[in-house]
């Protein structure tokens, strides 16, 4: 395979034609010949067009944090509310307070 510059330009022509001048304002192509292989170092100076992508990713991250926070709040309620009621029931029993005379909590479930 020969490393003819005209062939390289012919191969690069479709890629360069599809890129607008606005997207690639400055482009430098430096050939680096190493014995039987020729490498090209291509440097481009372009304007950052990833702002929309960054905003979309930030919105997605915010949604994930919000849903994660809501799930954590729900999990906290599911775990700690029964423990709170059990602690209050044990306190009530320890103090000897009867809410319903001659009945216990187990009577309601059996």
N, CA, C and O atoms as a Tinker XYZ file with bonds, in Angstrom:
   440  protein
     1  N      0.852000   -1.182000    0.000000    73     2
     2  CA     0.000000    0.000000    0.000000    64     1     3
     3  C      0.887000    1.230000    0.000000    63     2     4     5
     4  O      1.743000    1.373000    0.873000    81     3
     5  N      0.705000    2.091000   -0.929000    73     3     6
     6  CA     1.547000    3.283000   -1.015000    64     5     7
     7  C      0.949000    4.389000   -0.155000    63     6     8     9
     8  O     -0.252000    4.424000    0.113000    81     7
     9  N      1.817000    5.275000    0.259000    73     7    10
    10  CA     1.375000    6.390000    1.096000    64     9    11
    11  C      1.437000    7.682000    0.288000    63    10    12    13
    12  O      2.145000    8.625000    0.642000    81    11
    13  N      0.697000    7.700000   -0.780000    73    11    14
    14  CA     0.666000    8.847000   -1.673000    64    13    15
    15  C     -0.236000    9.927000   -1.058000    63    14    16    17
    16  O     -1.374000    9.628000   -0.696000    81    15
    17  N      0.236000   11.160000   -0.934000    73    15    18
    18  CA    -0.586000   12.218000   -0.333000    64    17    19
    19  C     -1.869000   12.486000   -1.109000    63    18    20    21
    20  O     -2.878000   12.861000   -0.511000    81    19
    21  N     -1.853000   12.303000   -2.424000    73    19    22
    22  CA    -3.075000   12.558000   -3.200000    64    21    23
    23  C     -4.153000   11.531000   -2.875000    63    22    24    25
    24  O     -5.340000   11.857000   -2.842000    81    23
    25  N     -3.731000   10.273000   -2.631000    73    23    26
    26  CA    -4.713000    9.244000   -2.253000    64    25    27
    27  C     -5.289000    9.542000   -0.875000    63    26    28    29
    28  O     -6.482000    9.350000   -0.641000    81    27
    29  N     -4.450000   10.005000    0.025000    73    27    30
    30  CA    -4.931000   10.354000    1.357000    64    29    31
    31  C     -5.932000   11.496000    1.279000    63    30    32    33
    32  O     -6.928000   11.503000    2.003000    81    31
    33  N     -5.668000   12.472000    0.390000    73    31    34
    34  CA    -6.600000   13.584000    0.230000    64    33    35
    35  C     -7.913000   13.123000   -0.385000    63    34    36    37
    36  O     -8.978000   13.626000   -0.028000    81    35
    37  N     -7.841000   12.166000   -1.309000    73    35    38
    38  CA    -9.053000   11.622000   -1.918000    64    37    39
    39  C     -9.894000   10.884000   -0.878000    63    38    40    41
    40  O    -11.123000   10.959000   -0.893000    81    39
    41  N     -9.221000   10.176000    0.019000    73    39    42
    42  CA    -9.951000    9.463000    1.065000    64    41    43
    43  C    -10.534000   10.418000    2.106000    63    42    44    45
    44  O    -11.600000   10.154000    2.661000    81    43
    45  N     -9.847000   11.513000    2.367000    73    43    46
    46  CA   -10.305000   12.473000    3.362000    64    45    47
    47  C    -11.362000   13.429000    2.824000    63    46    48    49
    48  O    -12.071000   14.064000    3.604000    81    47
    49  N    -11.480000   13.543000    1.485000    73    47    50
    50  CA   -12.403000   14.503000    0.872000    64    49    51
    51  C    -13.853000   14.310000    1.324000    63    50    52    53
    52  O    -14.497000   15.300000    1.671000    81    51
    53  N    -14.411000   13.066000    1.339000    73    51    54
    54  CA   -15.804000   12.938000    1.792000    64    53    55
    55  C    -15.998000   13.328000    3.254000    63    54    56    57
    56  O    -17.022000   13.910000    3.614000    81    55
    57  N    -15.021000   13.009000    4.093000    73    55    58
    58  CA   -15.134000   13.367000    5.506000    64    57    59
    59  C    -15.067000   14.880000    5.685000    63    58    60    61
    60  O    -15.811000   15.445000    6.486000    81    59
    61  N    -14.200000   15.520000    4.960000    73    59    62
    62  CA   -14.073000   16.972000    5.060000    64    61    63
    63  C    -15.284000   17.678000    4.455000    63    62    64    65
    64  O    -15.674000   18.749000    4.919000    81    63
    65  N    -15.874000   17.088000    3.429000    73    63    66
    66  CA   -17.046000   17.697000    2.788000    64    65    67
    67  C    -18.249000   17.657000    3.717000    63    66    68    69
    68  O    -19.079000   18.566000    3.697000    81    67
    69  N    -18.350000   16.605000    4.534000    73    67    70
    70  CA   -19.508000   16.496000    5.416000    64    69    71
    71  C    -19.384000   17.402000    6.631000    63    70    72    73
    72  O    -20.395000   17.779000    7.222000    81    71
    73  N    -18.161000   17.759000    7.013000    73    71    74
    74  CA   -17.957000   18.644000    8.161000    64    73    75
    75  C    -18.048000   20.088000    7.685000    63    74    76    77
    76  O    -17.396000   20.478000    6.716000    81    75
    77  N    -18.847000   20.858000    8.364000    73    75    78
    78  CA   -18.982000   22.252000    7.947000    64    77    79
    79  C    -17.782000   23.059000    8.423000    63    78    80    81
    80  O    -17.051000   22.650000    9.325000    81    79
    81  N    -17.601000   24.190000    7.808000    73    79    82
    82  CA   -16.486000   25.061000    8.162000    64    81    83
    83  C    -16.664000   25.605000    9.577000    63    82    84    85
    84  O    -15.687000   25.875000   10.274000    81    83
    85  N    -17.901000   25.759000    9.986000    73    83    86
    86  CA   -18.180000   26.290000   11.305000    64    85    87
    87  C    -17.780000   25.293000   12.403000    63    86    88    89
    88  O    -17.337000   25.706000   13.474000    81    87
    89  N    -17.931000   23.997000   12.151000    73    87    90
    90  CA   -17.599000   22.983000   13.145000    64    89    91
    91  C    -16.089000   22.831000   13.296000    63    90    92    93
    92  O    -15.608000   22.618000   14.409000    81    91
    93  N    -15.341000   22.934000   12.225000    73    91    94
    94  CA   -13.897000   22.735000   12.280000    64    93    95
    95  C    -13.225000   24.002000   11.774000    63    94    96    97
    96  O    -12.892000   24.122000   10.595000    81    95
    97  N    -13.032000   24.941000   12.688000    73    95    98
    98  CA   -12.483000   26.226000   12.281000    64    97    99
    99  C    -11.009000   26.113000   11.935000    63    98   100   101
   100  O    -10.576000   26.662000   10.921000    81    99
   101  N    -10.236000   25.423000   12.740000    73    99   102
   102  CA    -8.801000   25.269000   12.499000    64   101   103
   103  C     -8.458000   23.790000   12.577000    63   102   104   105
   104  O     -8.768000   23.128000   13.567000    81   103
   105  N     -7.819000   23.272000   11.536000    73   103   106
   106  CA    -7.400000   21.880000   11.516000    64   105   107
   107  C     -5.971000   21.803000   10.998000    63   106   108   109
   108  O     -5.638000   22.393000    9.970000    81   107
   109  N     -5.136000   21.074000   11.719000    73   107   110
   110  CA    -3.735000   20.899000   11.339000    64   109   111
   111  C     -3.479000   19.413000   11.181000    63   110   112   113
   112  O     -3.811000   18.620000   12.062000    81   111
   113  N     -2.888000   19.039000   10.057000    73   111   114
   114  CA    -2.591000   17.632000    9.792000    64   113   115
   115  C     -1.089000   17.499000    9.597000    63   114   116   117
   116  O     -0.515000   18.063000    8.664000    81   115
   117  N     -0.458000   16.739000   10.498000    73   115   118
   118  CA     0.996000   16.603000   10.471000    64   117   119
   119  C      1.341000   15.154000   10.123000    63   118   120   121
   120  O      0.997000   14.248000   10.881000    81   119
   121  N      2.013000   14.918000    8.994000    73   119   122
   122  CA     2.414000   13.542000    8.663000    64   121   123
   123  C      3.654000   13.134000    9.458000    63   122   124   125
   124  O      4.587000   13.921000    9.617000    81   123
   125  N      3.654000   11.897000    9.954000    73   123   126
   126  CA     4.785000   11.357000   10.704000    64   125   127
   127  C      5.204000   10.053000   10.021000    63   126   128   129
   128  O      4.584000    9.013000   10.241000    81   127
   129  N      6.258000   10.104000    9.191000    73   127   130
   130  CA     6.711000    8.877000    8.523000    64   129   131
   131  C      7.617000    8.061000    9.452000    63   130   132   133
   132  O      8.588000    8.587000    9.997000    81   131
   133  N      7.300000    6.782000    9.627000    73   131   134
   134  CA     8.118000    5.867000   10.419000    64   133   135
   135  C      8.425000    4.649000    9.553000    63   134   136   137
   136  O      7.602000    3.742000    9.431000    81   135
   137  N      9.589000    4.634000    8.966000    73   135   138
   138  CA    10.053000    3.545000    8.105000    64   137   139
   139  C      9.022000    3.176000    7.049000    63   138   140   141
   140  O      8.917000    3.866000    6.035000    81   139
   141  N      8.254000    2.100000    7.260000    73   139   142
   142  CA     7.318000    1.624000    6.236000    64   141   143
   143  C      5.878000    2.091000    6.479000    63   142   144   145
   144  O      4.984000    1.786000    5.689000    81   143
   145  N      5.656000    2.823000    7.563000    73   143   146
   146  CA     4.295000    3.254000    7.928000    64   145   147
   147  C      4.286000    4.771000    8.043000    63   146   148   149
   148  O      5.248000    5.380000    8.510000    81   147
   149  N      3.195000    5.362000    7.613000    73   147   150
   150  CA     3.054000    6.809000    7.733000    64   149   151
   151  C      1.833000    7.100000    8.609000    63   150   152   153
   152  O      0.709000    6.720000    8.281000    81   151
   153  N      2.078000    7.772000    9.716000    73   151   154
   154  CA     1.004000    8.165000   10.611000    64   153   155
   155  C      0.689000    9.634000   10.384000    63   154   156   157
   156  O      1.537000   10.397000    9.921000    81   155
   157  N     -0.540000   10.026000   10.715000    73   155   158
   158  CA    -0.946000   11.422000   10.618000    64   157   159
   159  C     -1.448000   11.869000   11.974000    63   158   160   161
   160  O     -2.279000   11.207000   12.596000    81   159
   161  N     -0.936000   12.996000   12.421000    73   159   162
   162  CA    -1.413000   13.622000   13.646000    64   161   163
   163  C     -2.351000   14.738000   13.224000    63   162   164   165
   164  O     -1.950000   15.665000   12.520000    81   163
   165  N     -3.592000   14.644000   13.655000    73   163   166
   166  CA    -4.621000   15.585000   13.236000    64   165   167
   167  C     -5.066000   16.369000   14.466000    63   166   168   169
   168  O     -5.588000   15.791000   15.419000    81   167
   169  N     -4.861000   17.672000   14.444000    73   167   170
   170  CA    -5.266000   18.550000   15.531000    64   169   171
   171  C     -6.381000   19.461000   15.036000    63   170   172   173
   172  O     -6.266000   20.078000   13.977000    81   171
   173  N     -7.446000   19.539000   15.802000    73   171   174
   174  CA    -8.579000   20.388000   15.424000    64   173   175
   175  C     -8.903000   21.338000   16.558000    63   174   176   177
   176  O     -8.854000   20.958000   17.728000    81   175
   177  N     -9.225000   22.534000   16.227000    73   175   178
   178  CA    -9.680000   23.521000   17.189000    64   177   179
   179  C    -11.122000   23.841000   16.825000    63   178   180   181
   180  O    -11.388000   24.458000   15.794000    81   179
   181  N    -12.047000   23.422000   17.675000    73   179   182
   182  CA   -13.466000   23.590000   17.377000    64   181   183
   183  C    -14.173000   24.219000   18.569000    63   182   184   185
   184  O    -13.660000   24.235000   19.688000    81   183
   185  N    -15.333000   24.720000   18.301000    73   183   186
   186  CA   -16.170000   25.275000   19.352000    64   185   187
   187  C    -16.895000   24.123000   20.052000    63   186   188   189
   188  O    -17.297000   23.150000   19.413000    81   187
   189  N    -17.055000   24.245000   21.368000    73   187   190
   190  CA   -17.721000   23.194000   22.146000    64   189   191
   191  C    -19.218000   23.224000   21.850000    63   190   192   193
   192  O    -19.899000   24.204000   22.153000    81   191
   193  N    -19.716000   22.158000   21.263000    73   191   194
   194  CA   -21.142000   22.055000   20.944000    64   193   195
   195  C    -21.836000   21.049000   21.857000    63   194   196   197
   196  O    -22.937000   20.586000   21.559000    81   195
   197  N    -21.185000   20.715000   22.972000    73   195   198
   198  CA   -21.756000   19.709000   23.860000    64   197   199
   199  C    -22.584000   20.310000   24.980000    63   198   200   201
   200  O    -22.914000   19.601000   25.931000    81   199
   201  N    -22.932000   21.584000   24.907000    73   199   202
   202  CA   -23.693000   22.237000   25.966000    64   201   203
   203  C    -25.064000   21.582000   26.121000    63   202   204   205
   204  O    -25.512000   21.341000   27.242000    81   203
   205  N    -25.722000   21.297000   25.022000    73   203   206
   206  CA   -27.044000   20.670000   25.096000    64   205   207
   207  C    -26.939000   19.281000   25.718000    63   206   208   209
   208  O    -27.795000   18.890000   26.510000    81   207
   209  N    -25.911000   18.545000   25.369000    73   207   210
   210  CA   -25.719000   17.215000   25.942000    64   209   211
   211  C    -25.442000   17.311000   27.431000    63   210   212   213
   212  O    -25.964000   16.516000   28.213000    81   211
   213  N    -24.627000   18.274000   27.830000    73   211   214
   214  CA   -24.306000   18.445000   29.246000    64   213   215
   215  C    -25.564000   18.807000   30.043000    63   214   216   217
   216  O    -25.767000   18.296000   31.145000    81   215
   217  N    -26.408000   19.687000   29.489000    73   215   218
   218  CA   -27.647000   20.056000   30.174000    64   217   219
   219  C    -28.586000   18.871000   30.298000    63   218   220   221
   220  O    -29.249000   18.700000   31.321000    81   219
   221  N    -28.644000   18.047000   29.249000    73   219   222
   222  CA   -29.493000   16.857000   29.288000    64   221   223
   223  C    -28.995000   15.870000   30.350000    63   222   224   225
   224  O    -29.795000   15.274000   31.071000    81   223
   225  N    -27.686000   15.702000   30.443000    73   223   226
   226  CA   -27.113000   14.805000   31.451000    64   225   227
   227  C    -27.328000   15.351000   32.857000    63   226   228   229
   228  O    -27.574000   14.577000   33.782000    81   227
   229  N    -27.240000   16.664000   33.038000    73   227   230
   230  CA   -27.495000   17.250000   34.347000    64   229   231
   231  C    -28.951000   17.065000   34.756000    63   230   232   233
   232  O    -29.236000   16.794000   35.922000    81   231
   233  N    -29.875000   17.210000   33.808000    73   231   234
   234  CA   -31.292000   16.996000   34.107000    64   233   235
   235  C    -31.547000   15.541000   34.473000    63   234   236   237
   236  O    -32.317000   15.258000   35.390000    81   235
   237  N    -30.905000   14.616000   33.764000    73   235   238
   238  CA   -31.052000   13.198000   34.062000    64   237   239
   239  C    -30.485000   12.872000   35.448000    63   238   240   241
   240  O    -31.070000   12.081000   36.188000    81   239
   241  N    -29.355000   13.478000   35.795000    73   239   242
   242  CA   -28.752000   13.256000   37.110000    64   241   243
   243  C    -29.646000   13.817000   38.211000    63   242   244   245
   244  O    -29.793000   13.194000   39.263000    81   243
   245  N    -30.245000   14.988000   37.982000    73   243   246
   246  CA   -31.147000   15.579000   38.963000    64   245   247
   247  C    -32.377000   14.700000   39.166000    63   246   248   249
   248  O    -32.833000   14.519000   40.295000    81   247
   249  N    -32.916000   14.154000   38.078000    73   247   250
   250  CA   -34.065000   13.255000   38.189000    64   249   251
   251  C    -33.692000   12.004000   38.975000    63   250   252   253
   252  O    -34.472000   11.540000   39.806000    81   251
   253  N    -32.513000   11.458000   38.723000    73   251   254
   254  CA   -32.060000   10.280000   39.465000    64   253   255
   255  C    -31.897000   10.572000   40.944000    63   254   256   257
   256  O    -32.286000    9.762000   41.785000    81   255
   257  N    -31.322000   11.730000   41.271000    73   255   258
   258  CA   -31.160000   12.103000   42.679000    64   257   259
   259  C    -32.518000   12.302000   43.349000    63   258   260   261
   260  O    -32.707000   11.905000   44.499000    81   259
   261  N    -33.452000   12.909000   42.642000    73   259   262
   262  CA   -34.785000   13.141000   43.202000    64   261   263
   263  C    -35.508000   11.828000   43.456000    63   262   264   265
   264  O    -36.062000   11.620000   44.535000    81   263
   265  N    -35.504000   10.939000   42.465000    73   263   266
   266  CA   -36.170000    9.646000   42.648000    64   265   267
   267  C    -35.479000    8.817000   43.719000    63   266   268   269
   268  O    -36.143000    8.121000   44.487000    81   267
   269  N    -34.161000    8.884000   43.780000    73   267   270
   270  CA   -33.429000    8.172000   44.825000    64   269   271
   271  C    -33.765000    8.703000   46.206000    63   270   272   273
   272  O    -33.912000    7.932000   47.154000    81   271
   273  N    -33.886000   10.022000   46.323000    73   271   274
   274  CA   -34.258000   10.631000   47.599000    64   273   275
   275  C    -35.661000   10.242000   48.030000    63   274   276   277
   276  O    -35.899000    9.951000   49.202000    81   275
   277  N    -36.591000   10.238000   47.080000    73   275   278
   278  CA   -37.965000    9.816000   47.402000    64   277   279
   279  C    -38.017000    8.352000   47.825000    63   278   280   281
   280  O    -38.738000    8.000000   48.758000    81   279
   281  N    -37.261000    7.506000   47.148000    73   279   282
   282  CA   -37.227000    6.090000   47.511000    64   281   283
   283  C    -36.623000    5.902000   48.893000    63   282   284   285
   284  O    -37.107000    5.081000   49.672000    81   283
   285  N    -35.573000    6.650000   49.207000    73   283   286
   286  CA   -34.945000    6.571000   50.521000    64   285   287
   287  C    -35.902000    7.054000   51.606000    63   286   288   289
   288  O    -35.959000    6.466000   52.687000    81   287
   289  N    -36.655000    8.118000   51.330000    73   287   290
   290  CA   -37.653000    8.607000   52.281000    64   289   291
   291  C    -38.741000    7.554000   52.520000    63   290   292   293
   292  O    -39.131000    7.310000   53.661000    81   291
   293  N    -39.227000    6.934000   51.446000    73   291   294
   294  CA   -40.237000    5.883000   51.568000    64   293   295
   295  C    -39.700000    4.704000   52.374000    63   294   296   297
   296  O    -40.391000    4.179000   53.248000    81   295
   297  N    -38.477000    4.291000   52.085000    73   295   298
   298  CA   -37.863000    3.178000   52.807000    64   297   299
   299  C    -37.702000    3.506000   54.288000    63   298   300   301
   300  O    -37.911000    2.650000   55.147000    81   299
   301  N    -37.334000    4.738000   54.577000    73   299   302
   302  CA   -37.209000    5.164000   55.973000    64   301   303
   303  C    -38.551000    5.088000   56.679000    63   302   304   305
   304  O    -38.627000    4.620000   57.816000    81   303
   305  N    -39.613000    5.541000   56.021000    73   303   306
   306  CA   -40.943000    5.467000   56.625000    64   305   307
   307  C    -41.379000    4.024000   56.858000    63   306   308   309
   308  O    -41.933000    3.699000   57.908000    81   307
   309  N    -41.128000    3.169000   55.884000    73   307   310
   310  CA   -41.546000    1.772000   55.991000    64   309   311
   311  C    -40.812000    1.066000   57.130000    63   310   312   313
   312  O    -41.387000    0.201000   57.790000    81   311
   313  N    -39.573000    1.418000   57.363000    73   311   314
   314  CA   -38.797000    0.746000   58.410000    64   313   315
   315  C    -39.061000    1.364000   59.783000    63   314   316   317
   316  O    -39.269000    0.638000   60.755000    81   315
   317  N    -39.055000    2.692000   59.875000    73   315   318
   318  CA   -39.082000    3.325000   61.194000    64   317   319
   319  C    -40.474000    3.560000   61.765000    63   318   320   321
   320  O    -40.607000    3.615000   62.988000    81   319
   321  N    -41.515000    3.701000   60.957000    73   319   322
   322  CA   -42.859000    3.873000   61.516000    64   321   323
   323  C    -43.327000    2.651000   62.304000    63   322   324   325
   324  O    -43.849000    2.824000   63.406000    81   323
   325  N    -43.169000    1.430000   61.800000    73   323   326
   326  CA   -43.543000    0.283000   62.639000    64   325   327
   327  C    -42.710000    0.195000   63.918000    63   326   328   329
   328  O    -43.226000   -0.183000   64.970000    81   327
   329  N    -41.432000    0.539000   63.833000    73   327   330
   330  CA   -40.598000    0.535000   65.042000    64   329   331
   331  C    -41.057000    1.598000   66.036000    63   330   332   333
   332  O    -41.018000    1.367000   67.245000    81   331
   333  N    -41.487000    2.748000   65.551000    73   331   334
   334  CA   -41.998000    3.808000   66.419000    64   333   335
   335  C    -43.285000    3.358000   67.107000    63   334   336   337
   336  O    -43.452000    3.564000   68.309000    81   335
   337  N    -44.190000    2.746000   66.349000    73   335   338
   338  CA   -45.435000    2.271000   66.964000    64   337   339
   339  C    -45.175000    1.175000   67.989000    63   338   340   341
   340  O    -45.822000    1.127000   69.035000    81   339
   341  N    -44.229000    0.297000   67.684000    73   339   342
   342  CA   -43.877000   -0.756000   68.641000    64   341   343
   343  C    -43.276000   -0.156000   69.904000    63   342   344   345
   344  O    -43.588000   -0.611000   71.005000    81   343
   345  N    -42.431000    0.841000   69.774000    73   343   346
   346  CA   -41.839000    1.495000   70.947000    64   345   347
   347  C    -42.905000    2.204000   71.774000    63   346   348   349
   348  O    -42.881000    2.142000   73.004000    81   347
   349  N    -43.834000    2.874000   71.110000    73   347   350
   350  CA   -44.926000    3.527000   71.843000    64   349   351
   351  C    -45.824000    2.503000   72.539000    63   350   352   353
   352  O    -46.286000    2.743000   73.655000    81   351
   353  N    -46.069000    1.374000   71.893000    73   351   354
   354  CA   -46.890000    0.324000   72.501000    64   353   355
   355  C    -46.190000   -0.254000   73.726000    63   354   356   357
   356  O    -46.827000   -0.513000   74.747000    81   355
   357  N    -44.866000   -0.456000   73.619000    73   355   358
   358  CA   -44.128000   -0.976000   74.772000    64   357   359
   359  C    -44.102000    0.045000   75.912000    63   358   360   361
   360  O    -44.192000   -0.334000   77.079000    81   359
   361  N    -43.980000    1.341000   75.586000    73   359   362
   362  CA   -44.030000    2.388000   76.601000    64   361   363
   363  C    -45.396000    2.418000   77.277000    63   362   364   365
   364  O    -45.489000    2.555000   78.497000    81   363
   365  N    -46.445000    2.289000   76.484000    73   363   366
   366  CA   -47.811000    2.265000   77.021000    64   365   367
   367  C    -47.980000    1.086000   77.957000    63   366   368   369
   368  O    -48.566000    1.229000   79.030000    81   367
   369  N    -47.477000   -0.076000   77.571000    73   367   370
   370  CA   -47.595000   -1.265000   78.412000    64   369   371
   371  C    -46.764000   -1.118000   79.681000    63   370   372   373
   372  O    -47.197000   -1.533000   80.756000    81   371
   373  N    -45.586000   -0.536000   79.568000    73   371   374
   374  CA   -44.714000   -0.353000   80.731000    64   373   375
   375  C    -45.321000    0.620000   81.747000    63   374   376   377
   376  O    -45.172000    0.447000   82.956000    81   375
   377  N    -46.010000    1.649000   81.230000    73   375   378
   378  CA   -46.659000    2.616000   82.114000    64   377   379
   379  C    -47.986000    2.099000   82.658000    63   378   380   381
   380  O    -48.552000    2.699000   83.572000    81   379
   381  N    -48.482000    1.010000   82.119000    73   379   382
   382  CA   -49.735000    0.411000   82.600000    64   381   383
   383  C    -50.973000    1.125000   82.105000    63   382   384   385
   384  O    -52.010000    1.096000   82.768000    81   383
   385  N    -50.885000    1.756000   80.966000    73   383   386
   386  CA   -52.042000    2.465000   80.406000    64   385   387
   387  C    -52.821000    1.497000   79.531000    63   386   388   389
   388  O    -52.252000    0.865000   78.641000    81   387
   389  N    -54.121000    1.379000   79.779000    73   387   390
   390  CA   -54.996000    0.531000   78.962000    64   389   391
   391  C    -55.881000    1.431000   78.106000    63   390   392   393
   392  O    -56.694000    2.190000   78.633000    81   391
   393  N    -55.728000    1.350000   76.827000    73   391   394
   394  CA   -56.586000    2.123000   75.930000    64   393   395
   395  C    -57.956000    1.476000   75.811000    63   394   396   397
   396  O    -58.977000    2.162000   75.768000    81   395
   397  N    -57.970000    0.151000   75.760000    73   395   398
   398  CA   -59.216000   -0.609000   75.717000    64   397   399
   399  C    -59.214000   -1.532000   76.924000    63   398   400   401
   400  O    -58.314000   -2.358000   77.071000    81   399
   401  N    -60.204000   -1.402000   77.779000    73   399   402
   402  CA   -60.244000   -2.204000   79.004000    64   401   403
   403  C    -60.421000   -3.676000   78.669000    63   402   404   405
   404  O    -61.238000   -4.017000   77.813000    81   403
   405  N    -59.666000   -4.561000   79.329000    73   403   406
   406  CA   -59.726000   -6.019000   79.193000    64   405   407
   407  C    -59.412000   -6.520000   77.773000    63   406   408   409
   408  O    -59.834000   -7.617000   77.407000    81   407
   409  N    -58.702000   -5.759000   76.994000    73   407   410
   410  CA   -58.317000   -6.217000   75.659000    64   409   411
   411  C    -56.852000   -5.881000   75.428000    63   410   412   413
   412  O    -56.333000   -4.911000   75.981000    81   411
   413  N    -56.188000   -6.691000   74.606000    73   411   414
   414  CA   -54.790000   -6.471000   74.269000    64   413   415
   415  C    -54.657000   -6.367000   72.752000    63   414   416   417
   416  O    -55.600000   -6.659000   72.016000    81   415
   417  N    -53.495000   -5.957000   72.298000    73   415   418
   418  CA   -53.256000   -5.801000   70.867000    64   417   419
   419  C    -53.416000   -7.129000   70.136000    63   418   420   421
   420  O    -53.933000   -7.171000   69.020000    81   419
   421  N    -52.970000   -8.213000   70.767000    73   419   422
   422  CA   -53.075000   -9.523000   70.130000    64   421   423
   423  C    -54.514000   -9.956000   69.939000    63   422   424   425
   424  O    -54.789000  -10.768000   69.056000    81   423
   425  N    -55.460000   -9.434000   70.747000    73   423   426
   426  CA   -56.879000   -9.788000   70.589000    64   425   427
   427  C    -57.457000   -9.236000   69.292000    63   426   428   429
   428  O    -58.418000   -9.787000   68.755000    81   427
   429  N    -56.886000   -8.172000   68.799000    73   427   430
   430  CA   -57.406000   -7.562000   67.558000    64   429   431
   431  C    -56.984000   -8.342000   66.309000    63   430   432   433
   432  O    -57.639000   -8.257000   65.270000    81   431
   433  N    -55.886000   -9.103000   66.414000    73   431   434
   434  CA   -55.371000   -9.803000   65.244000    64   433   435
   435  C    -55.721000  -11.281000   65.241000    63   434   436   437
   436  O    -55.524000  -11.952000   64.228000    81   435
   437  N    -56.221000  -11.792000   66.318000    73   435   438
   438  CA   -56.566000  -13.234000   66.389000    64   437   439
   439  C    -58.047000  -13.439000   66.272000    63   438   440
   440  O    -58.517000  -14.576000   66.310000    81   439
